[in-house]
Structure formats: structure tokens, C-alpha cells
Amino acid sequence: MRRIARAYVRLWGLGDLAGIAELVVSELVTNAFLHGQGNVVRFRMRRDESCVRIEVGDGTPVTIPEQQSVDVLAEDGRGLLLVAAYAHELCLTDDGTGVRCSLPIPGGVR
């Protein structure tokens, strides 16, 4: 899914966002696999004039995960901190079975 995210962002001429999109998709998909209840994890990316929108879900009702305090030496637990650092509007999808966020396009429309 990371490679697909990177490929689409580059196809849209937004190579500057490729690494960030890959990171956000990776973190959200990993959370869906680790904490989701469904059998299938899906992700979707769309681009509009101002941002790239990313949705990840497993088809079962979810809640927005809360960011936790992480010990400096911990090997995991920083994913949502990374997502929050780059993405805007981390929220539930309209049907409540996934999360979505947006990555602002630097400089606006391209």
C-alpha cells in the first residue's frame, strides 16, 4: 500500500508529498491491521485542488485512536504522532468504519 500511495502521489505531480503520503498510509494501515476487527483493510486516496485525502478502514465501526505518551526508548507507539505532524483533519469516515486525513498540497493547486 505504501508503494501504491507513493506512485499515485507522483502520478499526480506531487512528488514532494510522496514520502509523507507513504508514511501516513503505512501508519494508518498498520493500525487498521493491528487494532481493527474486520477481515479486510481498505485504503483510498483522492486528490482535490488543495490536498490529498487518505482513508483507511476495515469495514467495522471504529473510534479515533488517542495519542499516547511514549517512552523515549519505546520501539513503537509514535505512529499517530507522526500522522498528526503531517496530516490535517484526522477524523472518522462518513460511515464510521475508518479514519481519514488530508495532506495539504504545498503551494496549492498544481
C-alpha positions in Angstrom: 0.0 0.0 0.0 2.9 2.3 0.6 4.2 1.8 -2.9 0.7 2.5 -4.3 0.4 5.7 -2.3 3.9 6.9 -3.5 3.0 6.0 -7.1 -0.3 7.9 -7.1 1.2 11.0 -5.5 4.0 11.0 -8.1 1.5 10.4 -10.9 -0.4 13.5 -9.7 2.8 15.5 -10.0 3.1 15.9 -6.2 6.5 14.1 -5.7 7.2 16.4 -2.7 4.4 14.6 -0.8 5.5 11.1 -1.7 7.4 10.3 1.4 4.8 11.9 3.7 1.9 10.1 1.9 3.8 6.8 2.2 4.4 7.3 5.9 0.8 8.3 6.7 -0.6 5.4 4.7 1.8 3.0 6.4 0.9 4.1 9.9 -2.9 4.1 9.3 -2.9 0.7 7.6 -0.7 -0.8 10.3 -3.1 0.5 12.9 -6.1 -1.0 11.0 -4.4 -4.4 10.9 -3.3 -4.3 14.5 -6.4 -2.9 16.1 -9.2 -3.4 13.6 -11.9 -6.0 13.8 -12.6 -6.6 10.1 -11.1 -9.2 7.8 -10.1 -6.8 5.0 -8.3 -3.5 5.3 -9.0 -1.0 2.5 -7.4 2.3 1.7 -8.4 5.1 -0.7 -6.6 8.2 -1.9 -8.1 11.1 -3.7 -6.7 14.4 -4.8 -8.5 17.7 -5.0 -7.3 21.2 -5.6 -5.9 21.7 -2.1 -5.0 18.3 -0.7 -4.6 14.6 -1.0 -7.2 12.8 1.1 -6.4 9.4 2.6 -9.0 6.9 4.0 -8.2 3.6 5.7 -10.8 1.3 7.3 -11.7 -2.3 7.8 -15.5 -2.1 7.4 -16.2 -2.3 11.1 -17.1 0.7 13.4 -14.0 2.4 14.8 -13.1 5.3 17.0 -10.4 7.9 16.6 -7.4 6.5 18.4 -5.9 8.7 21.0 -2.3 9.7 21.0 -0.5 8.1 23.9 2.6 9.3 25.8 5.5 7.3 24.5 8.7 6.4 26.4 11.8 7.7 24.7 13.2 4.2 24.4 9.9 2.5 23.2 10.1 0.8 19.9 6.6 1.7 18.8 3.7 4.0 19.7 4.7 7.0 17.7 2.6 6.4 14.6 -0.3 8.8 15.4 2.2 11.5 16.5 3.8 11.3 13.0 0.4 11.3 11.3 -0.7 14.4 13.4 2.6 16.1 12.5 1.9 16.0 8.7 -1.8 15.4 8.2 -4.8 17.6 8.8 -8.3 16.6 9.9 -7.7 13.2 11.3 -11.3 12.1 11.7 -13.8 9.2 11.1 -15.0 8.4 7.6 -18.6 9.3 6.9 -19.8 5.7 7.6 -17.7 5.4 10.8 -15.8 2.4 9.6 -12.4 4.0 9.1 -10.3 7.1 9.6 -9.4 9.8 7.1 -7.0 12.7 6.9 -5.7 15.1 4.4 -2.2 16.2 3.3 -2.1 19.8 2.2 -0.6 20.3 -1.3 2.4 22.7 -0.8 1.7 25.9 -2.7 -1.9 25.0 -3.6 -3.1 23.7 -6.9 -0.7 22.1 -9.3 
